[in-house]
């Protein structure tokens, strides 16, 4: 397994950094109680891999498990698969040019990247047999003994990657291209989004610092500028996303759907347009299942919302009402309850979301992921923002409604302590600094905790598990590996036990952070500065997580950040509403005076929200109009490629180049029209045809020849662009001379008498 020492160490690992040409490893389990069935499944596995042109080698795994090493059998076989895949991309509209029919030349013009090779080999492993693949679906059906299929890390690259990024302040396009070539566009889009978001945070950081120093909390100026920033960033990213998709050659790749092996179809029917056999699942059944999302959302609101209200009201009682013994320790109680119960409830609801999405039975992977992300976003929205929404929309403006809850907690405490005397308390007063404390937690403390749980804790757990495993197997006979392969196989066995990298988890983290900024930063303008600092480390910690804490991801293609784009748009719009509402409701509470609704009018609240929302839409239209006028390099590249493709097709179709040629064969653009040339042309025409005098050319020359009755001489008098211009200028000069003669003034009557 990779370690920080291994990544940064100076020693040369030699063969360990080489994967011996292995494309994938298939982890095949051999349970002792099912040895015969597992052995038969192993034979089936090797047979299926060999039939689709893959070479295999088998080695011992941990215990009785087997590791099957797979690589593509020959370079020519890989070249054919690459050509077929690129041709399909062209037919699907992903590529603007068809690949060269000479396969070797096509691969020379556009070399195969590591990600492209890995993706194609994985498709050979997992595609259905009727589509040319081995049809392996780990853990399902006849492949239930196949635990996993994964590519191996390139440790030489990982080491150079982490060292390079640790020395750079900003990432550039070459860094993103490198990620794309190694891990695919799906992962590269995440890093591109996070890097763009990081750069854009510079503006709200500067504005937030200024607002904090000079305007304080709930600044109207900061709220407007924050709304403007969120619109500009959202529209910019849409354009940047398109630009990256074009430059990486994946625009429209989302239209190529990957089928889900778990899809359960009911019947087959013939497509009315193409005549193909398509598998069908009753859409009404799916719709009925999707309607269960309504009670699911209500359950999320009830469970998580009730938990947040309970813990927050208890926290308010302890911090702002209770004055008895244990005051310095009791504030940790509601936090402990929240930290304990939230993951528990969230885990149950996440499982419910996955089950509900599985019941919806989607045909392809993208549709399944989009539906799952929607449900997960609802859960994350509740767990992340409910406490702040409670403070901003309940505690600060309407604090008096909490009094019954505070009395409940006081009575409960007296009952639990068997106290006959009332607990020592003080009069409840609203504390406007509460929301600042909460924002500080979510933007500083929570980010540090997240970094630890995301990178440090998995690494420590992995090291502890390795030590425990090593201790348990100390007295057991060890697998006798070949000396040349021993260290390599040990690393593979460690990678086999790593977790699968899920880029959607990193997307979720960034989108939730963006929501804190868009929705609540007006309450604590320094949030953007904290996020700016955090995200510099986040980019690098995510790289470390991929390199040492996770298996190497399958390099899937993507042309966008997927359903997270919809979440960003929703949060941007909602931020304009919540920021204006927070400013209106909370701006008068800075002195602690507001605690009732007497200062708040419905007309004022609605007017503030409507103004902010309309401001958002107006700014969005203006920004979109401006962005549409800016042509990005990717769009320019696509336009150039399409122009060259059209030009090439015209040349192939017409058999001549489009530029610099005349419509009539044999006439050169620079040939001049002279009397001798016309007489010679007329002589040739008179030999082959019977022209009429009307078809002769009569500008300055007499009628000296007749033209063919088909009028071909009409198109042969001016040979090229230059002669057409010359003749036109002569005609203009002649018409001007004739006009000046006709407009010569007649002599006056007196002059005529004198004559």
N, C-alpha and C positions, 0 to 999 in steps of 0.2 A: 504494500500500500504506500501511496505517496505520503510523505511527511514534510513539514516545513523545513526540516534539516535536509531532506532529500532534494527539495526544490531549490534551496539556496546554497547547498553544500558545494564545495569546489571539486570534490572528487569526481572522476569520470566513471559512470556506471557501466560503460561499455555495452554489453549485450542486454542489460536490463532496460536501457532506453530504446532498444530495438524490439519490435514486436514480431520478428521473424516472418513478416509478411502476412500476419493473421488479420483477417477482416473482421470476423466476429467469433465470439465464444458462446457455445450453447451449453448451459448448465443442465445436465440430465441427472435426475435423482434416481437412486436405486434403493427403495425401501426394502429392508430385510424380509418383511412379511409378504412382499409382493414381488419377489425377485424374478420369477418367471415372466410375469406380465411386463415388468419394467425392462427385462432383457429383450423381449419381443418388440417392445416399443423402441428400444435403442436400435435394433436391426432395421425397423421401419424408418427411423430417423436417418440413418446412414444411407439407406437406399433412396429415400426421397431427396436427400442432398446431392447424391451422385447423379441422379437422373436430370437435375436441373443445371449440371455443369459446375458443381462446386467440389473442390478438393477438401478432404477431411483428415484430421489427425486426432487421436483420442489420448487423454492422459488422466491420471487420477486426480480427483478433486478431494474435498475433505470427507473423511470417512469412506463410505462406499459410493459416493457420488462420482460421476464422470464429467470431464470437461472435454467437449468436442470443439476442436479448433477448425475454423472454416475459412477458406479463401477461394477466390474465383479461379477456375482451373487454368485459364490461359488469357494472355493479353488480347488475343483476337476475339475471344468470347466476350470479354468486357467491352471491347470496342463496338461490337455489334449491339450490345445492350445500351451503350451510351448513345449510339446513333439512333436507335429505335426510340429512345426516350426523348431525344431532342427533336426528332421528327414529329412525335406525338405532341410535343409542346408547340411546335409550329402549326400543326393542324388545329390545335385548341386555341390559337391566338396568343400564346404566351411569348413566343419568339417572333420577331418581325421578319426574319430571314430563315429560309429553309436550310438545313445543314448541307454541306457539300456532299455530293454523291460519292466522291472518293473519300472513304472513311478515314484512311490514314491522313489525308490532307485536312479533313475536317477536325481531327483531333490535334493536328499540328497547329492549325489556325486558332483553335480554342481548346487548350489543354484541359484534361479532366482534373478537377479539384479533389482534394481528399474527402470533402463533404459529399460531393456528387457520387464518387465511387462508393462511399459507405452507404449512402441512401439507396443506391441501385442494388447493392448486394443485399441490404435488408429487405427490399421489396422482393427480390428473388426468393429469399427465405420465407416470407410471410404471405405473398400473394396466393390466391387460390390456384389449384392445379390446372383448372381450365383456362387460367390467364397466364400460364407459363411459369408459375411459382411452385415452391415446395408445399405451400399451404400450412405452414407451421403456426399454430396459435397457442402460445405457452399457457399451460394450465387448463386448456379446454379440450373436451372430447378425447380423441385418441392421443392427444399430446399432453395429457395431464401430468406426465412425468417430466416434461420440459419446464424447468423452474423459471428460466429467463434466457434471453438472448441479448447480448450487449457487446459493443465495440470496446477495444482496449484504449486506455489513455496513451497519448504520445508524450512521454515524460520529458523528452528533450524540448519539445515545444512548450509544455507547461512551465518548465523551469525558466526558459527565456521569456515567456509571456508575463509571468508574475514579476520577474526582475525588471522588465521593461516598463510595465505599468506603475510599479512602485516608484520609479524615477520621474514619471511624467505628471505634470499638473493637469493638462488637458489632453483628451484623446482626439485624434484626427481621423480622417476618412480611411487612411491606410490601416489603422488599428481595427476599425469596423470591418474592413474588407478581409483582414486576416481572420477575424472571428467567423465571418461568413464562410470562408474557405475551409475552416476546420470543423465548425459546429453547425453550419447551416444557417439559413436566413431566419429561422424561427428564433434562435438565440441571439443572432446579430441584431434583429429588430429591437429586442429588449435593451441591449446595450446602447443602441443608437437613440432610443427613446430616453433612456436615463441620462445619457450624455447631453442631449438637447435640453431636457428639463433642467439639468444642472446649470447649463449656460444661461438659461432664461431666469434662473433664480437670482442672478446678480442684480437685476433691476428691482424686484420687490425687496431684496435685502437692503439695498441703498435707501429706497423709499421708506421701508419699515423702520430702519435705524433713525432716519430723519424724523419720522412721525413719533417715535418713542421719545426722542429727545425734546421735541418742540410742541407736539400736539397731544401726547398721551394716548390713553386708550380711546376706542370708539371714535376715531377721527373720520370725519366725512370725506376729507381729501384722500386719505389712505383707502377708504372703502371704494371710491370711484376709480382710483388708479389700480387697485387690486382687481376690480371688475374688468377694466380695460386690459390689464396684463393677461388675465385668464382667457379672454377672447382672442387676443393676438397669439398667445401660445398655442391654443387649440387649433386655430386656423393655420398657423405656421406648420404645426406638426402634420396636419393633413397633407400639406404640400410637400413637406420633407419626406413623408412616408411614401408618397407617390414617386418622388424623385429617386429614393433608394430602391424602390421596386423596379423601376426602369433600369437604373444603372446595374442592378444585380440580375437583371433578366428574368424577373419573376412576376411581372405585372399580369394580373389575371390568373395567377396560379391557384388562387382559392376556388376558381371555378372547376378545377380538376379535383373531384372529391375522392377521398380514400374511404372505401367501404368498411363498415364495422363488422368484424367477424361475429359479434354477438347479436347482430340484427336477425330477428325472427320474422320471416315473411310468411304470408298466409297463402298466397297463390301467385301464379305467373300469368302475365298477359302480354299481348303484343303491342308495342308502341305504335300509336296511330300514325305517326309521322315517319319514323325510321324503320319500323317493322321489327325492331329488336325485341327479344324477350326480356321483360323487366319484372323484378320481384316486387310485390305490392303488399303493404300493410294497411289495413282499413284506416283512412285518415280520421274518421269519426271516433274510432276507439282512442286514437292518439289525442284528439281534442278533449274527449272526456277525461283522460288522464291528466292533461295539461290544466284542466279546471281545478285540479287538486292543489295547484299553486296558490289559490286564494286562501284556503284554510291553512296552508303551509306558512304563508306570509303572516296571517293572523296569529298563528302559533309563535312565530318568531317575535312579533311585537309583544304578545302577552308574556311569554316566558322571559325574554331578555329585557324587555321594558320594565316588567315588574321587578326583576332582579336589580336593575339600575336604580329605580325609584326607591326601593327598599334600602339599598346600601347607601345611597346619597342622603336620604333623610336621616339615617342613623349617623352618618358622618357629620351632618349639620348639627344634630343634637349634641354629639360628643364635643365637637370643636367650638361651637358657638353658644351652647346653652349650659352644658354640664360643667361644674366647677369643683367636683368632689375629688376624692382620692383616685390615684391611677390616671390622672388626666394626661400625663406624658406618654402613657403606653396605649390607652384605649383607642386613640385615632387610627392605630394600625388594624383594629378589628374589622371595620367595614372593608378596608382594602384587602385584607386576607380573605374575607368571605367572597369578595368580588373576583379576586384572582383564582380562587379555588373553584367557584361555581361556574364562572364564565366559560373556561375551557371545557368543563363537563357538559354543560348545556349546549355549547357550540358544537362539540363533538357529536352529540346525539342528533342535533339538527343537521349537521353536515352529512352524517350517514343517511338521514332521511332524504336530504336533497339528492344524494347519489342514487338512492333506491328509486326515488320518484323519476329521476332522469332516465334510469334504466327501464322503468316501466313505460316511459314514453316511446321507447323502441325506435330510435333514429337509424336511418339507413347508413349515414356516413359519419365519420369521426368529427368533422367540423361542426355539424349540426348538434351533435351530442355535447361537444365541448362548450359551444355557445350557450346551450340551455343550462348546463351545469354552472357556468360562470355567472349567469344571471341570478341563479338561486344563491350561490356563494356570495355574490355582491350584496344581496339583501341581508344576509347574515352578518357580513363584515360591516355593513353600514350601521346595523343596530349595535353591534358590540363596540364599534369604534367611536360613534358620534352621539350615542344616546345620552351619556353623562354630560357632555357639553351642551346638548340641546336642552336637557333638563335645567342646567344652570342658567343658560341665557334666556330661555323662554318661560321659565317657571320661577326659579329661585330669585333672580335679581328684580324682574319687574313685578312679580306677584308673590313675594315672599310670605305674605300673610296667610296664604292657603296652606302653608306647611305647618301651621300651628297645631292642628289636630294630630298630625303625624308626630310632632315633637312631644305632645302630651302623651301619645301612645307609648313612645319609647321611654318616657319618664316613668309611666305606670308600670311598664314591663320591667324596667330596671329595679324599681322598688319591690316588685313581686319576687324577682329572682334573688335579690339580696336579703329578703325577709326583714327589710328595714321598716320600723314603725315610724321613723321620722322621714319627712320628705327629703329627697336628694337636694344637695346644694346646687342651685341653678342661678342663672342670671337672665335678664330680659333679652329676648331674641332680637337681634339687629342684623340687617343685611350686611354682608361683607363683600363689597365689590371686587376685592382682590382675589376672591375665590376662583373666578374664571381664569385669572392670570396664573394662579397656581396649577390649575388643571392643564392649561395649555403648556406650561413649563414641563409638566410631567409627560404629556404626550409628545412634545417636540424634543425633549432632552433625555429624560430618564427612560422613557419607553424605547427610544431609539438605541440607547446603549444596551438595554436589556435584550432588545431584538437582535442586535449584533452578536451578543453572547450566545443566545439560544440558536442562532442561525449558523454560526461558524465555530465558536469556541466549544460549546457544549457537545455537538456531534463529534468533534475531533477528540475531545477528552473521553467521551463514551466509547468511541472506536478503539482508542488506545487501551482503555481499561478492559474492554471486551477481549482484545487481542492478548493482553497479559493473562486474563483469567483462562482463556482458551489454551494458551501455552502451558499454564500451570496444570490444567486438567489432563492435557495430553502428554504430560511429562513422562509418565510411566508406560504410555502406549507405544507400540511400534510405529515408527515414522515411515512415511512413504519414501521409497528409494528412487529419487529422481536422478536423471542423468546429470552429471556435474555441470555440463554446459547449460542445462535448462533449469537447474534447481532454483536459482534466484528468480528467474523469469516466472516459473510456475508458482512460486510462493506469492509473488505480486499478483498474479492472476487470481489466485484463491482469495486474496484479500479484496480485490476489486469485485469479486463475485458477491461479496457480502455487503457492499456499499448500497446506499439508498439510490433510487432512481431520481435523477434531476428533473424537477418540474418547473418549467419557466413560468407557468401561470402563477405560482406562488410569489415569485419576484415581481411580476406585473401587479399582483394584488397589493403588495406592499407599497409600491410606488404610487398607485392610483389612490389608495387610502391616504397616503401622505399628502398627495395633491388636494384631496378633499379637505383635510385639516387647514391647508393654506387658503383654499378658495372660500370655505364656509366660515372659519372662525379666526383667521389671523387678524381681523380688525380688532379683536379683543386683546391680542398680544402681538403687536407688529414685529417683534423680534423672531417670530416663528420661522420666517423665510431665511433669516441668517443662520439659524440653527440647522435648518434643512440643507442649506448650501454646504455647510461644513460636513454634515452627516453623509451627504450623497457622494462627496469625494471619496470617503472611505467605503461607502456602499458599493460603488463600482468595483473597487479592488477586492472587497470581501466576497462579492459574488463570483469574481474570477477565481479566488482561492477556494470557494465552496465547490465550484465545478472541478477544479484541479485535484483537490485532495479529499473532499467529503462526499462526493457523489460519483456514480458511474458516468462515463462519458455519454452525453446525450445523443440520441439518434438525430442525425442532421436533417430534420424535416424542413421543407420549404414553406415560406409564408410571404404574402405581399402586403401585410399590415400587422398591426398589433391586435387585430381581431376584435372580439366583443368588448375589449377594454376601451376601445375608441368610443363606443356608445356610453360607457360609464363616465369617461372624461367629459363628454358633452353634457351629460346630465348634471355632473357636479359643477361644471362651469356655470350652467344656467341657475342651479339651485344656490350657488354662492352669491349671485347677484341679489337673490331674494333674502337669504339669511343675513348677509352683511348689512343690507339696508334696515332690516328688522332689528338686528342687534344694535345698530347705531341709534335707531329711534327709541327702542325700549330701554337701553342701558346708558345712553349718554348722560342722562340726568342723575344717574346713581353713583357718580364718582365721589360725591360728598357723603354717601351713605344715607341720604334723605329719602330716596325712593323705596317704598316698600308696599305701596298700595297702588290701586289702579286709578286713583283720582287724577293723576297727571297724564293718563293715556286715553286717547280717544280712538274710536274705531276708524273714523275718517282719516285721522293722521297716520295710523298704522297702514291702512290700505293704500293711502296716497304715497307713502314712502316706498312700499313694496312695488306698486305699479310704476312709479318713476324709475326705480332701479331696474325693473324688468324691461321696460321700454328702452332705457339707456343701453342695456345689454344687447337687445336686438338691433338697435340702430348702429351701435359700434360693430356688431357682427357683420351687418350688411356692408358697412364702409370697409372694414378689414378684408372681407371676401372680395370686394370690388378691386381693392388695391392689390391683393395677392394675385388676382386673375390677370393683372397686367404684367406681372413679373414672371418671366419664363425661366424656369430653373434649368440647370445643366442637364438633368435627366430628361426633361421634356424636349430640350433641344437635341439631345442625342437620339431620342426616339423619332423625332421629326426627320432628322438627317438619315436615319436608317430606313425609314419608310420611303423617303424620296429616292435613296439609292436603290432600294428594292424595285420601286416602280420604274426607274430609269433602266435598270438591268432587264426587267421583264419586257419593256418596250424594245430594247435593243435586241433581245433574243427573239421577240415576235416579228419585228420588222426586218431584222437582218442587217441593220445599220445603226450607227450612233445617231442620237437625236439632235445633238448640237452640231452646228456648222455644216449642215447638208441642205441642199435644195430639194424641192419637191420633185423636180424633173431630172431624171438621171442624165448624166453627161454634161450638165451645165455647171461650171465652176463659179463660185461666188465672186471671184476677182476678175472674171472675163468681161471686157468692155464691149458695149454695143456700138459697132461701127458700121458705116455704109457697106464695106466689103463683107462684114459678117452677116448683115441682113440679106445682101444679095446672094451670098452663098447658101444661106438657110432657105431663101425663097426658091433658089434653083433646085435644092433637094426636095422641097415640098412640091414643086411643079412637076417633078419627075414621077412622084408617087400619088399625086392627088389632082383634083379638079377644083381648085379654089375659086372663090368669087372675089370681084374687086372690092366688095364691101369689107372683106376680111383682111385687106392689106393695110399695112401701117402707113399713115399719111401725115405725120407731124411736120417734118421738114423735107421729106423725100417724095419724089413723084411715085406714082403707081408703077412699080417695076416688076411685080410678081403677084401671083395669086396664091392663096393659102388653101390648104386642104379643107374640105367641107366639114371635117370634124372639129375645126376651130383650134387645133393644136398649136398653130402659129401664134395665136393670141397669147399663150403662156410662155412663148419662147423669145419674145422681143426684148425682154429685160432679164438679164442673166445674173440674178442674185440681188441681195439687199442693197449693195452699193449702187448698182445701176438703177434700181427703182427710185432711190433717193435722188440720184442725178437727174433722171427724167422728170421727177416731180418738181424739182427746183427749176428746171427749164420751163415747164408748163406754167409755174407760178410767175416766172419772169415775163413770159410771153403774154399772159393774161394782164399783168400790170401795165406792160407797154401798150397793149391794145386799148385798155381802159383809159390810159392817160391821153391817147390820141383822140378817143371818142369824146372826152371831156374837155378838149381844147376850147377856150371861150371864143364865141363868134364875134366878128367886128361890129362895133356900134354903128347906127344909121349915119351919124356924122362922118365916120371914117369911110363908109361906103360911098357917100356923096363926094368926098375928096378923091376917092379912087375913080 
